[in-house]
Amino acid sequence: MDPRTPVLVTPGLRKTISSIAHRVVALEFEFRQTDVAVSLDQKMSQLSGLFQVVFGAALDSLRILHIGL
C-alpha cells in the first residue's frame, strides 16, 4: 500500500478495518531506498492514517513484525 494514497478513514471504515486487523498475526514492511536523504524514521512517519488504524488494532494478536529496507 502506498502511504501517500489518500483514503478517507470514516468511523464505519475504521470499525471494519479494526475488526479484520484484530486477526492479523504477521506484518511485513519493506521500504525501498529511493532517496538516501530520507531516513527510515521519516518514511514511517509518512504512513497513512489507515496504517495507524491497522497497526493499532493488530497489536493484540501480532506475533511477527518485520521492517526491512
N, C-alpha and C positions, 0 to 999 in steps of 0.2 A: 504494500500500500504506500503510495506516495504521500509523505507527510504534508505536502503542500496542497493536496487535493481538498477543496472546500467541501465540508459536509456539515449540514445543519443538524446538530445533535439536539433533537427535540426531547421533551420528557418521555414520550412514548418510545422513541428510538433508544434512548438511554436505558429504559427498563428492559426492552427486548434484548439489547446487546449485553446488558449486565447478566440477564438470566442465562444466556448462552455462554458467556465468558466464565461464569462460575464453574463450568465443567472443564475448562482448559487446564491441562496438566503440563504443557510444554510451550514455550515461546522462544523463537529464534529471530534475532535481528542481525542483519548483515548490512553494514554501512559501506558504501563504495567510497574509496579515497579519490574523489574527483577534484578536490581543492585542498591542497596541503595547508592552506591558511585557516581552514575551518576545522576546529577541534571536534572530537567525539562529543564532548560536553555541549558544544554549540549545536551539533546535529541533533542530539537527543532533546535539547530544549525547544527545537523547532517542530517536534512531533505534534500531531493534531490533538484536538480535544477528544476525538474519537479514540485515539490511542490511550489517553488517560482513563477513559471510561472502561475500556477493555482491560488494561493492565490493573487498575484498581480492583475490578471485580474478580480478576483471575488470581489475585494474591492468596486467597484462602486455599485454593486447590493446586496452585503452581508447585511443581516439583523440579522442573528443569528450566533454566534460563540461560541462553547463550547469546552473548553480544560479541560480534566479530567485525573486523574491518575488511 
